[in-house]
Amino acid sequence: MAVDYTVIVVYLAGMLAMGWWGMRRARSKSDFLVAGRRLGPAMYSGTMAAIVLGGASTIGGVGLGYKYGLSGAWMVFTIGLGLLALSVFFSARIARLKVYTVSEMLDLRYGGRAGVISGVVMWAYTLMLAVTSTIAYATIFDVLFDMNRTVAIILGGSIVVAYSTLGGMWSITLTDMVQFVVKTIGVLLLLLPIAVVKAGGFWEMKAKLPTEYFDPLGIGGETIFTYVLIYTFGMLIGQDIWQRVFTARGDRTAKWGGTVAGTYCLVYALAGAVIGTAARVLYPKLGNADDAFATIVKDELPVGVRGLVLAAALAAVMSTSSGALIACATVANNDIWSRLRGAVRRTRDEHDEVKGNRAFILLMGLAVIGTAIALNNVVEALTVAYNLLVGGLLVPILGGLMWKRGTVQGALASVIVGGLVVIGLMAGYGILANEPVYYGLLSSLVAYVAVSLVTKPTDAAVLATWRERLAGRSPELVSEPVPAHQ
């Protein structure tokens, strides 16, 4: 294992070095939070693919392939569909807004007062996304070093917090590009063909497994529909995803670079399902489907290759973890803390703003590591976060982009009603039930439309400013968002 250990240690050291290099480029708030809005197509595509394809997409995607066969690709496939929809229909408009957070977009569209409530919901989602990614370090380091769970979480989490705090989005962008390359080589070019060959080839796999393993809809129509609601729609509105859109150099980069990344996700989804199916042939009696990835890597790959593929899994986890961490810190600082203390134009010192955001990344990173150590049921925690995100924020965000009659009162009603229905139904049906997100989304839509229609239309001056920003004819905001009481 010495060679494998060396590969992993070199990889981790490289991540820290990238963080240190990125620190030299993060001289302003724009540099620190959105990489100066300067990413070209190649870098934008790689980093966008890196953030959406995390540990759940890699380890979990292989696990679903082990359990359901080729239809296990649907979870990651719906993530790719969401990214494609975002890129084709919305990303150009989002990039032109020149904001930093989803809540700033809501304030700009509705004229203020929607920010704190939406910020709290978005903060909970990004926090739990970062927590679940951080917990995944325990699985990987256990395979590598037989390491204690808590120590593994602290080690992996500390590395991500370190390079994210140093250089912000520039460091994360540089590390994500490395992680994208490592994932592509490790999973698509090495693990996929080796797993299929070890299982005897595709036709041998088909002969040894039940026919439902090769049914594209074998996982079930209701499950696929739920994946679309949670993951496809979640891709459209998540702060972690939008913050990457904000890094694009221009409209075309956001649209076509995102389209390339979304297509890559579709390929990655199928690869994970095929690897899992091969693992089912090789190890038909695993106690936990999520062990399929680690088992096939540990037992079937040669020395050196094994280290690179485990580095690919680590890269998948780190890219999602760092993206969620900076999103969580950005929301906490810009949408919650700054609004609650009424910090409008408190300072124009870009250096002070970088220091403040850097402090929030460190603070949120410590909170993520502590929560990850304390938390056991990761799936339930992430389900709560996604249900609240989709049930509470999907309608007012897409409604604001698509329906000019939507009002701030309708947006607030939509967030509150959708969120309360989701929470109530999760208490009644269970956290992992499908009903909470179904009825939460429906009630959010009804509240948004009904309240918007019975309240005064959004002020014409607010809509005019909104249209100017959508058209890219208005300069970037130079102050903090409008506070909630205005």
C-alpha positions as semicolon CSV with decimal commas, in nm:
position;residue;x (nm);y (nm);z (nm)
1;M;0,000;0,000;0,000
2;A;0,302;0,232;0,020
3;V;0,255;0,345;-0,342
4;D;-0,115;0,408;-0,284
5;Y;-0,039;0,607;0,031
6;T;0,214;0,816;-0,159
7;V;-0,041;0,900;-0,430
8;I;-0,293;1,013;-0,168
9;V;-0,042;1,219;0,033
10;V;0,086;1,393;-0,281
11;Y;-0,272;1,467;-0,381
12;L;-0,362;1,618;-0,039
13;A;-0,042;1,825;-0,033
14;G;-0,126;1,951;-0,379
15;M;-0,468;2,069;-0,260
16;L;-0,307;2,276;0,016
17;A;-0,052;2,420;-0,229
18;M;-0,336;2,524;-0,463
19;G;-0,504;2,696;-0,169
20;W;-0,190;2,892;-0,091
21;W;-0,149;2,995;-0,456
22;G;-0,515;3,096;-0,480
23;M;-0,472;3,326;-0,179
24;R;-0,246;3,550;-0,388
25;R;-0,527;3,606;-0,641
26;A;-0,808;3,675;-0,392
27;R;-0,764;4,050;-0,340
28;S;-1,128;4,165;-0,361
29;K;-1,472;4,042;-0,258
30;S;-1,541;3,948;-0,620
31;D;-1,215;3,751;-0,642
32;F;-1,278;3,575;-0,313
33;L;-1,645;3,480;-0,361
34;V;-1,682;3,436;-0,739
35;A;-1,323;3,414;-0,876
36;G;-1,348;3,766;-1,019
37;R;-1,621;3,646;-1,260
38;R;-1,340;3,559;-1,500
39;L;-1,358;3,183;-1,569
40;G;-1,340;3,073;-1,930
41;P;-1,527;2,775;-2,083
42;A;-1,276;2,498;-2,002
43;M;-1,222;2,592;-1,639
44;Y;-1,590;2,673;-1,586
45;S;-1,701;2,334;-1,726
46;G;-1,451;2,141;-1,515
47;T;-1,529;2,316;-1,189
48;M;-1,906;2,297;-1,242
49;A;-1,886;1,923;-1,307
50;A;-1,662;1,882;-1,003
51;I;-1,899;2,048;-0,758
52;V;-2,216;1,862;-0,861
53;L;-2,048;1,520;-0,872
54;G;-1,958;1,456;-0,510
55;G;-1,932;1,157;-0,281
56;A;-2,302;1,078;-0,318
57;S;-2,267;1,073;-0,696
58;T;-1,954;0,855;-0,685
59;I;-1,982;0,619;-0,387
60;G;-2,363;0,645;-0,374
61;G;-2,400;0,615;-0,750
62;V;-2,200;0,291;-0,754
63;G;-2,407;0,169;-0,459
64;L;-2,732;0,231;-0,648
65;G;-2,588;0,044;-0,947
66;Y;-2,506;-0,247;-0,713
67;K;-2,862;-0,249;-0,579
68;Y;-3,067;-0,174;-0,893
69;G;-2,839;-0,222;-1,193
70;L;-2,832;0,028;-1,479
71;S;-3,139;0,212;-1,349
72;G;-2,928;0,308;-1,048
73;A;-2,791;0,582;-1,275
74;W;-3,109;0,786;-1,234
75;M;-3,005;0,980;-0,924
76;V;-2,690;1,120;-1,086
77;F;-2,867;1,140;-1,422
78;T;-3,128;1,379;-1,279
79;I;-2,846;1,593;-1,140
80;G;-2,708;1,618;-1,494
81;L;-3,053;1,702;-1,632
82;G;-3,090;1,979;-1,375
83;L;-2,753;2,125;-1,469
84;L;-2,844;2,111;-1,839
85;A;-3,176;2,287;-1,772
86;L;-3,005;2,553;-1,562
87;S;-2,738;2,612;-1,825
88;V;-2,966;2,626;-2,128
89;F;-3,261;2,823;-1,986
90;F;-3,141;3,030;-1,689
91;S;-2,762;3,058;-1,650
92;A;-2,710;3,351;-1,889
93;R;-2,968;3,563;-1,706
94;I;-2,832;3,460;-1,366
95;A;-2,476;3,550;-1,465
96;R;-2,585;3,895;-1,589
97;L;-2,738;3,984;-1,250
98;K;-2,387;4,030;-1,100
99;V;-2,500;3,932;-0,749
100;Y;-2,336;3,698;-0,498
101;T;-2,627;3,498;-0,354
102;V;-2,972;3,365;-0,442
103;S;-3,126;3,587;-0,172
104;E;-2,973;3,898;-0,332
105;M;-3,150;3,796;-0,653
106;L;-3,481;3,769;-0,464
107;D;-3,433;4,113;-0,308
108;L;-3,345;4,262;-0,647
109;R;-3,649;4,107;-0,815
110;Y;-3,908;4,172;-0,542
111;G;-3,774;4,495;-0,391
112;G;-3,630;4,370;-0,062
113;R;-3,765;4,189;0,244
114;A;-3,732;3,834;0,110
115;G;-3,365;3,794;0,198
116;V;-3,335;3,681;0,560
117;I;-3,600;3,407;0,546
118;S;-3,474;3,269;0,216
119;G;-3,119;3,305;0,345
120;V;-3,190;3,090;0,651
121;V;-3,342;2,814;0,434
122;M;-3,048;2,829;0,191
123;W;-2,799;2,833;0,478
124;A;-2,951;2,514;0,628
125;Y;-2,930;2,342;0,289
126;T;-2,568;2,438;0,221
127;L;-2,463;2,352;0,577
128;M;-2,609;2,001;0,558
129;L;-2,463;1,950;0,209
130;A;-2,119;2,036;0,347
131;V;-2,174;1,812;0,651
132;T;-2,272;1,507;0,448
133;S;-1,973;1,551;0,219
134;T;-1,743;1,584;0,519
135;I;-1,875;1,264;0,675
136;A;-1,781;1,079;0,356
137;Y;-1,413;1,131;0,443
138;A;-1,457;0,869;0,716
139;T;-1,543;0,602;0,457
140;I;-1,249;0,682;0,230
141;F;-0,985;0,716;0,502
142;D;-1,111;0,396;0,663
143;V;-1,033;0,210;0,339
144;L;-0,698;0,383;0,310
145;F;-0,562;0,388;0,661
146;D;-0,813;0,202;0,881
147;M;-0,857;0,538;1,053
148;N;-1,094;0,630;1,337
149;R;-1,412;0,799;1,210
150;T;-1,366;1,122;1,408
151;V;-0,999;1,155;1,313
152;A;-1,084;1,097;0,945
153;I;-1,351;1,369;0,950
154;I;-1,117;1,615;1,121
155;L;-0,831;1,539;0,879
156;G;-1,035;1,561;0,559
157;G;-1,244;1,854;0,679
158;S;-0,941;2,051;0,796
159;I;-0,773;2,028;0,455
160;V;-1,086;2,158;0,279
161;V;-1,135;2,435;0,536
162;A;-0,768;2,534;0,504
163;Y;-0,754;2,581;0,126
164;S;-1,105;2,732;0,111
165;T;-1,023;2,987;0,383
166;L;-0,693;3,082;0,222
167;G;-0,806;3,169;-0,128
168;G;-1,184;3,145;-0,137
169;M;-1,332;3,069;-0,477
170;W;-0,996;3,101;-0,655
171;S;-0,846;2,825;-0,441
172;I;-1,159;2,613;-0,477
173;T;-1,161;2,664;-0,854
174;L;-0,797;2,559;-0,891
175;T;-0,843;2,253;-0,669
176;D;-1,167;2,161;-0,846
177;M;-0,992;2,154;-1,182
178;V;-0,736;1,910;-1,043
179;Q;-1,018;1,710;-0,885
180;F;-1,209;1,700;-1,215
181;V;-0,906;1,557;-1,396
182;V;-0,840;1,303;-1,118
183;K;-1,206;1,191;-1,119
184;T;-1,213;1,156;-1,496
185;I;-0,898;0,943;-1,501
186;G;-0,974;0,746;-1,185
187;V;-1,341;0,664;-1,238
188;L;-1,409;0,684;-1,612
189;L;-1,077;0,578;-1,764
190;L;-0,953;0,328;-1,503
191;L;-1,219;0,192;-1,267
192;L;-1,497;0,156;-1,527
193;P;-1,313;-0,062;-1,782
194;I;-1,127;-0,262;-1,513
195;A;-1,453;-0,338;-1,329
196;V;-1,627;-0,456;-1,647
197;V;-1,331;-0,675;-1,749
198;K;-1,305;-0,827;-1,399
199;A;-1,677;-0,910;-1,411
200;G;-1,628;-1,101;-1,738
201;G;-1,750;-0,837;-1,980
202;F;-2,091;-0,682;-2,033
203;W;-2,253;-0,993;-2,181
204;E;-2,129;-1,208;-1,895
205;M;-2,273;-0,957;-1,649
206;K;-2,606;-0,980;-1,832
207;A;-2,601;-1,358;-1,815
208;K;-2,531;-1,369;-1,439
209;L;-2,780;-1,107;-1,319
210;P;-3,162;-1,086;-1,331
211;T;-3,309;-0,904;-1,631
212;E;-3,438;-0,618;-1,414
213;Y;-3,076;-0,514;-1,360
214;F;-3,074;-0,401;-1,724
215;D;-3,418;-0,237;-1,725
216;P;-3,371;0,142;-1,757
217;L;-3,677;0,198;-1,534
218;G;-3,609;-0,084;-1,290
219;I;-3,563;0,150;-0,994
220;G;-3,929;0,252;-1,021
221;G;-4,121;0,541;-1,174
222;E;-4,207;0,705;-0,841
223;T;-3,842;0,703;-0,733
224;I;-3,735;0,860;-1,064
225;F;-4,004;1,128;-1,028
226;T;-3,885;1,207;-0,674
227;Y;-3,525;1,231;-0,796
228;V;-3,638;1,482;-1,060
229;L;-3,820;1,694;-0,802
230;I;-3,535;1,694;-0,552
231;Y;-3,219;1,686;-0,762
232;T;-3,317;1,833;-1,101
233;F;-3,505;2,122;-0,944
234;G;-3,247;2,147;-0,665
235;M;-2,979;2,212;-0,928
236;L;-3,182;2,508;-1,053
237;I;-3,183;2,699;-0,725
238;G;-2,897;2,587;-0,497
239;Q;-2,656;2,860;-0,378
240;D;-2,360;2,627;-0,431
241;I;-2,455;2,593;-0,799
242;W;-2,548;2,957;-0,856
243;Q;-2,222;3,073;-0,702
244;R;-2,039;2,878;-0,974
245;V;-2,258;3,038;-1,241
246;F;-2,149;3,377;-1,105
247;T;-1,785;3,285;-1,181
248;A;-1,846;3,265;-1,558
249;R;-1,670;3,520;-1,778
250;G;-1,990;3,587;-1,975
251;D;-2,327;3,459;-2,097
252;R;-2,190;3,215;-2,351
253;T;-1,947;3,064;-2,100
254;A;-2,228;3,009;-1,850
255;K;-2,457;2,854;-2,111
256;W;-2,224;2,634;-2,314
257;G;-1,975;2,556;-2,039
258;G;-2,261;2,441;-1,818
259;T;-2,406;2,234;-2,103
260;V;-2,075;2,050;-2,139
261;A;-2,065;1,989;-1,762
262;G;-2,423;1,860;-1,762
263;T;-2,347;1,619;-2,045
264;Y;-2,041;1,496;-1,854
265;C;-2,270;1,425;-1,556
266;L;-2,490;1,201;-1,772
267;V;-2,185;0,997;-1,874
268;Y;-2,065;0,981;-1,513
269;A;-2,409;0,858;-1,403
270;L;-2,403;0,565;-1,643
271;A;-2,043;0,482;-1,551
272;G;-2,128;0,461;-1,179
273;A;-2,425;0,234;-1,247
274;V;-2,216;0,001;-1,468
275;I;-1,939;-0,017;-1,204
276;G;-2,199;-0,104;-0,940
277;T;-2,351;-0,370;-1,164
278;A;-2,008;-0,524;-1,216
279;A;-1,953;-0,521;-0,839
280;R;-2,280;-0,714;-0,798
281;V;-2,141;-0,989;-1,020
282;L;-1,811;-0,999;-0,831
283;Y;-1,954;-0,961;-0,475
284;P;-2,318;-1,073;-0,475
285;K;-2,360;-1,076;-0,096
286;L;-2,231;-0,741;0,032
287;G;-2,412;-0,632;0,346
288;N;-2,430;-0,267;0,240
289;A;-2,462;-0,152;-0,121
290;D;-2,259;0,160;-0,048
291;D;-1,960;-0,066;0,029
292;A;-1,947;-0,170;-0,338
293;F;-1,716;0,113;-0,444
294;A;-1,461;0,059;-0,167
295;T;-1,471;-0,319;-0,205
296;I;-1,407;-0,330;-0,580
297;V;-1,130;-0,070;-0,549
298;K;-0,964;-0,251;-0,261
299;D;-0,979;-0,603;-0,408
300;E;-0,963;-0,565;-0,785
301;L;-0,732;-0,276;-0,870
302;P;-0,353;-0,299;-0,896
303;V;-0,118;-0,102;-0,671
304;G;-0,089;0,262;-0,774
305;V;-0,412;0,250;-0,973
306;R;-0,594;0,181;-0,647
307;G;-0,440;0,492;-0,493
308;L;-0,540;0,704;-0,792
309;V;-0,901;0,580;-0,786
310;L;-0,926;0,642;-0,412
311;A;-0,786;0,988;-0,478
312;A;-1,067;1,026;-0,733
313;A;-1,322;0,941;-0,464
314;L;-1,154;1,186;-0,231
315;A;-1,162;1,447;-0,508
316;A;-1,536;1,392;-0,555
317;V;-1,600;1,447;-0,186
318;M;-1,367;1,747;-0,155
319;S;-1,511;1,933;-0,455
320;T;-1,867;1,916;-0,321
321;S;-1,756;1,986;0,035
322;S;-1,556;2,298;-0,054
323;G;-1,828;2,431;-0,284
324;A;-2,095;2,383;-0,019
325;L;-1,869;2,537;0,246
326;I;-1,806;2,863;0,060
327;A;-2,176;2,880;-0,031
328;C;-2,272;2,830;0,335
329;A;-2,028;3,099;0,451
330;T;-2,138;3,344;0,179
331;V;-2,504;3,306;0,276
332;A;-2,428;3,329;0,649
333;N;-2,227;3,649;0,607
334;N;-2,406;3,831;0,323
335;D;-2,767;3,717;0,364
336;I;-2,806;3,669;0,739
337;W;-2,540;3,841;0,951
338;S;-2,505;4,157;0,737
339;R;-2,883;4,202;0,715
340;L;-2,950;4,141;1,083
341;R;-2,695;4,403;1,186
342;G;-2,817;4,640;0,912
343;A;-2,479;4,656;0,741
344;V;-2,558;4,865;0,435
345;R;-2,249;5,032;0,294
346;R;-2,077;4,980;0,628
347;T;-1,750;4,957;0,443
348;R;-1,620;4,982;0,090
349;D;-1,282;4,842;0,184
350;E;-1,243;4,532;-0,035
351;H;-0,964;4,403;0,188
352;D;-1,191;4,416;0,493
353;E;-1,464;4,234;0,299
354;V;-1,222;3,957;0,205
355;K;-1,115;3,926;0,568
356;G;-1,478;3,907;0,681
357;N;-1,571;3,637;0,429
358;R;-1,252;3,447;0,511
359;A;-1,347;3,452;0,881
360;F;-1,695;3,319;0,800
361;I;-1,552;3,030;0,595
362;L;-1,332;2,935;0,889
363;L;-1,624;2,964;1,133
364;M;-1,864;2,766;0,913
365;G;-1,591;2,509;0,846
366;L;-1,550;2,445;1,218
367;A;-1,928;2,416;1,252
368;V;-1,941;2,167;0,962
369;I;-1,666;1,948;1,112
370;G;-1,831;1,954;1,457
371;T;-2,175;1,870;1,314
372;A;-2,029;1,591;1,099
373;I;-1,869;1,431;1,405
374;A;-2,194;1,450;1,604
375;L;-2,433;1,342;1,329
376;N;-2,517;0,980;1,250
377;N;-2,806;0,970;1,002
378;V;-2,667;1,161;0,706
379;V;-2,936;1,059;0,457
380;E;-3,215;1,198;0,673
381;A;-3,032;1,525;0,734
382;L;-2,967;1,580;0,363
383;T;-3,328;1,487;0,278
384;V;-3,455;1,752;0,521
385;A;-3,229;2,012;0,360
386;Y;-3,331;1,927;0,002
387;N;-3,702;1,910;0,091
388;L;-3,687;2,256;0,250
389;L;-3,486;2,393;-0,042
390;V;-3,721;2,267;-0,313
391;G;-4,045;2,300;-0,114
392;G;-3,967;2,651;0,010
393;L;-3,751;2,826;-0,250
394;L;-3,811;2,672;-0,594
395;V;-4,136;2,856;-0,668
396;P;-4,037;3,212;-0,563
397;I;-3,701;3,184;-0,743
398;L;-3,830;3,046;-1,074
399;G;-4,145;3,256;-1,041
400;G;-3,931;3,568;-1,008
401;L;-3,739;3,475;-1,323
402;M;-4,045;3,384;-1,529
403;W;-4,358;3,570;-1,401
404;K;-4,357;3,950;-1,367
405;R;-4,681;3,952;-1,163
406;G;-4,513;3,776;-0,869
407;T;-4,485;3,998;-0,560
408;V;-4,271;4,004;-0,248
409;Q;-4,575;3,908;-0,038
410;G;-4,633;3,609;-0,267
411;A;-4,266;3,512;-0,242
412;L;-4,267;3,526;0,139
413;A;-4,594;3,333;0,159
414;S;-4,453;3,072;-0,077
415;V;-4,136;3,024;0,132
416;I;-4,325;3,008;0,465
417;V;-4,618;2,790;0,353
418;G;-4,403;2,550;0,151
419;G;-4,150;2,519;0,433
420;L;-4,415;2,459;0,703
421;V;-4,598;2,199;0,491
422;V;-4,271;2,015;0,426
423;I;-4,182;2,013;0,797
424;G;-4,532;1,906;0,903
425;L;-4,554;1,623;0,651
426;M;-4,205;1,497;0,735
427;A;-4,321;1,473;1,095
428;G;-4,632;1,284;0,987
429;Y;-4,515;1,065;0,699
430;G;-4,149;1,028;0,797
431;I;-3,841;1,215;0,680
432;L;-3,766;0,983;0,390
433;A;-4,125;0,980;0,254
434;N;-4,202;1,129;-0,089
435;E;-4,520;1,313;0,016
436;P;-4,352;1,608;0,197
437;V;-4,178;1,742;-0,113
438;Y;-4,479;1,670;-0,339
439;Y;-4,733;1,857;-0,128
440;G;-4,483;2,115;-0,006
441;L;-4,404;2,218;-0,363
442;L;-4,774;2,227;-0,458
443;S;-4,873;2,436;-0,155
444;S;-4,580;2,672;-0,221
445;L;-4,704;2,727;-0,578
446;V;-5,064;2,788;-0,469
447;A;-4,955;3,037;-0,202
448;Y;-4,726;3,222;-0,444
449;V;-4,986;3,263;-0,716
450;A;-5,282;3,339;-0,485
451;V;-5,104;3,596;-0,266
452;S;-4,934;3,761;-0,564
453;L;-5,267;3,808;-0,739
454;V;-5,440;3,967;-0,438
455;T;-5,153;4,202;-0,347
456;K;-5,024;4,516;-0,516
457;P;-4,798;4,446;-0,815
458;T;-4,425;4,498;-0,771
459;D;-4,325;4,862;-0,806
460;A;-4,252;4,958;-1,166
461;A;-3,915;5,109;-1,071
462;V;-3,809;4,781;-0,906
463;L;-3,907;4,583;-1,216
464;A;-3,727;4,833;-1,440
465;T;-3,407;4,791;-1,239
466;W;-3,456;4,413;-1,251
467;R;-3,490;4,419;-1,630
468;E;-3,179;4,634;-1,661
469;R;-2,980;4,386;-1,455
470;L;-3,116;4,087;-1,650
471;A;-3,007;4,257;-1,970
472;G;-2,660;4,314;-1,827
473;R;-2,687;4,693;-1,854
474;S;-2,644;4,775;-1,485
475;P;-2,319;4,769;-1,284
476;E;-2,238;4,517;-1,015
477;L;-2,369;4,586;-0,666
478;V;-2,113;4,778;-0,459
479;S;-2,282;4,739;-0,123
480;E;-2,436;4,471;0,091
481;P;-2,790;4,353;0,005
482;V;-3,096;4,557;0,105
483;P;-3,180;4,481;0,469
484;A;-3,492;4,286;0,551
485;H;-3,682;4,573;0,716
486;Q;-3,683;4,801;0,414
